[in-house]
Amino acid sequence: MSILIPPVVSVKQGEVALLMVVRCCQETAVTAAEREKLAWLAANLPHQLNNPLQIIMGALEVYNKFQPFADDSPLKLAHDAAHRLGNVVWNVTQFVQASDAMEVPYV
């Protein structure tokens, strides 16, 4: 990112130009910090969701083996919801891994 600073004619204009540069640097630092937080969240959220999700899915599948779910059973709905959440976790994990491989430079 480049900042175009007009030629400084007076001290007041110099102060304004300096403030513009400082403000731009602060915004860039905030944006970088926000990106870092988002990257941490994207990397850790699937892991934190996957552990309890696997326990729930495993328990529901074992139960279903011995007592098959009816189509309108709350357990069937829970199993389907857990499966959809598992797909979301998988997709986020794949996205994070692909993003890490790309090494996109920060602007």
Secondary structure per residue as TSV (DSSP state, phi and psi in degrees):
chain	resnum	aa	ss	phi	psi
A	1	M	-	360.0	131.6
A	2	S	-	-116.5	149.6
A	3	I	-	-115.4	126.4
A	4	L	-	-90.5	117.8
A	5	I	-	-112.9	122.6
A	6	P	-	-67.9	159.5
A	7	P	-	-58.4	136.1
A	8	V	-	-83.6	122.5
A	9	V	-	-103.1	-33.2
A	10	S	S	-132.4	168.7
A	11	V	H	-62.5	-39.7
A	12	K	H	-62.1	-43.4
A	13	Q	H	-65.3	-35.8
A	14	G	H	-64.0	-41.0
A	15	E	H	-64.3	-42.1
A	16	V	H	-63.2	-44.1
A	17	A	H	-62.9	-41.8
A	18	L	H	-64.0	-42.1
A	19	L	H	-62.6	-37.4
A	20	M	H	-62.7	-43.1
A	21	V	H	-64.9	-45.0
A	22	V	H	-61.1	-45.5
A	23	R	H	-61.6	-42.0
A	24	C	H	-64.1	-41.9
A	25	C	H	-64.5	-40.2
A	26	Q	H	-63.4	-43.6
A	27	E	H	-63.3	-39.2
A	28	T	H	-65.2	-41.1
A	29	A	H	-64.9	-41.3
A	30	V	H	-64.7	-43.4
A	31	T	H	-61.9	-42.1
A	32	A	H	-64.6	-41.2
A	33	A	H	-65.2	-40.2
A	34	E	H	-64.8	-40.6
A	35	R	H	-63.4	-39.6
A	36	E	H	-64.4	-42.2
A	37	K	H	-64.6	-41.5
A	38	L	H	-64.9	-40.3
A	39	A	H	-64.5	-41.4
A	40	W	H	-62.1	-44.8
A	41	L	H	-62.5	-45.6
A	42	A	H	-64.1	-32.3
A	43	A	H	-80.3	-34.9
A	44	N	H	-94.8	-28.2
A	45	L	H	-59.8	-48.0
A	46	P	H	-59.1	-39.5
A	47	H	H	-63.6	-45.3
A	48	Q	H	-67.6	-32.4
A	49	L	H	-77.9	-35.0
A	50	N	H	-67.2	-37.8
A	51	N	H	-60.3	-57.6
A	52	P	H	-66.7	-30.5
A	53	L	H	-62.8	-41.1
A	54	Q	H	-64.8	-36.3
A	55	I	H	-65.5	-45.8
A	56	I	H	-62.6	-48.3
A	57	M	H	-61.4	-43.2
A	58	G	H	-62.2	-44.8
A	59	A	H	-64.1	-42.5
A	60	L	H	-65.6	-37.5
A	61	E	H	-70.5	-38.0
A	62	V	H	-64.8	-45.2
A	63	Y	H	-60.5	-42.4
A	64	N	H	-64.8	-29.9
A	65	K	H	-63.5	-40.5
A	66	F	H	-90.8	-29.1
A	67	Q	S	-138.3	89.7
A	68	P	-	-55.7	141.3
A	69	F	-	-72.1	141.8
A	70	A	-	-77.3	157.6
A	71	D	T	-60.9	-32.4
A	72	D	T	-103.3	13.6
A	73	S	-	-68.9	140.6
A	74	P	H	-59.3	-31.9
A	75	L	H	-68.1	-35.6
A	76	K	H	-65.1	-42.4
A	77	L	H	-63.5	-40.9
A	78	A	H	-65.2	-40.8
A	79	H	H	-62.0	-45.3
A	80	D	H	-64.2	-41.1
A	81	A	H	-65.0	-41.3
A	82	A	H	-64.7	-37.2
A	83	H	H	-65.1	-42.9
A	84	R	H	-63.1	-42.0
A	85	L	H	-63.7	-37.5
A	86	G	H	-61.1	-38.7
A	87	N	H	-64.8	-39.8
A	88	V	H	-63.1	-45.9
A	89	V	H	-58.9	-44.3
A	90	W	H	-61.0	-45.3
A	91	N	H	-64.2	-41.6
A	92	V	H	-65.1	-41.8
A	93	T	H	-60.4	-44.5
A	94	Q	H	-63.9	-39.2
A	95	F	H	-63.6	-45.1
A	96	V	H	-64.2	-43.4
A	97	Q	H	-64.5	-39.1
A	98	A	H	-67.1	-38.2
A	99	S	H	-66.1	-38.9
A	100	D	H	-64.5	-36.5
A	101	A	H	-71.6	-27.8
A	102	M	H	-75.5	-26.8
A	103	E	-	49.7	64.5
A	104	V	-	-75.8	125.3
A	105	P	-	-72.0	144.5
A	106	Y	-	-77.8	137.5
A	107	V	-	-101.7	360.0
